[in-house]
Amino acid sequence: MEDRQVSLAEARDFARETLVGFNTSQDNARMVADAVVAAEADGLKGHGLSRLQGYSAQAKTGKADGHAVPVLSRPAPGAVAVDGKGGFAYPALKIGLEALVDVTKSQGIAMLGIHHSNHCGVAGHHVEILAEQGLVALMFANAPASIAPWGGNRAIYGTNPIAFASPQRDRVPLVVDLSVSKVARGNIMAAAQRGEDIPEGWALDPEGNPTTDAKAGLAGTMLPMGDAKGTALALMVEILCATLVGANHSYEATSFFDGEGARPGTGQLILAINPAAFGTNYLDRLTELVLSIEEQDGTRLPGDRRLANRKKAELEGVTITAALTKALAAI
């Protein structure tokens, strides 16, 4: 069994067929496949094809309902709510984002809240969709607990990503995507699958000691970026995308990586703004800001590396590793 280099279309077919084989509907499998291959193409491998192992295990046991049909409601003029019905996050995000665009363009500002959800992959991809529609967007999401409060020793918060996107004039959207941990937990999971060590400073083992063992890091806790400031951000995200929208808090959510236990039930919140509502010549002013950054030697905008990886993957494809194929066969 060897690694295989495949086109993006072949990778999407592989991911879709894999999920259908693990009790997922064709439509849902297609949306999940599109998401993981887009992540792989951008070089964000922790959210890429390696996620098929956890997704397949969840679909097999029903921890994620592969046939779920999310339900959308409009509880207030500027609010869109989606019940993910215990399925994968991507179908819920798709119908929610479509409605959010329409509401934001008419209201000027609107919010999407999703509960009974699951792992949402690359948060930046979801706000990028809104920026392509001319909107400015912020996204918050929570994940199973992996970070302890500052000074504590028991995980309460997840890696809790924050993403931002904005349209630009005559350029692709500007996208900022980060987690409140020093690295995304998916990076450690991918290293564990490959049998590789992780750099010191990413995670602690179950006894609270620094570790380079990826499996020990998964069993322990993640280190926050910015120390106490990172855990303050994690708290903020937790309130917005879980407490506010009725999703499970991170410490109530089960793992995204296996098929054991109850459904994760995590949440996502997306705030969208129509810059035209403020009449500030937004795109021209943003261009000025961006050029003032880029005119300095050695600088780059967030996302430049991701876009370069995307172009390369369109030409060269991506790799389906032997380790992933073996892991899927073992489920």
Buried (B, 14 or more C-beta within 10 A) or exposed (E): EEEBEBBBEBBBBBBBEBBBBBBBBEEBBBBBBBBBBBBBBBBBBBBBBBBBBBBBBBBBBEBBBBEBBBEBEEEEEBBBBBBBBBBBBBBBBBBBBEBBBEBBBEBBBBBBBBBBBBBBBBBBBBBBBBBEBBBBBBBBBBBBBBBBBBEEEEBBBBBBBBBBBBBBEEEEBBBBBBBBBBBBBBBBBBBBBBEEEBEEEBBBBEEEEEBBBBBBBBBBBBBBBEEEEBBBBBBBBBBBBBEBBBBBBBBBBBBBBBBEEEBBBBBBBBBBBBBEEEEEEBBEEBBEEBEEEEEEEEEEBEBEEBBEBBEEBEEEBBBBBEBBBEBBEEB
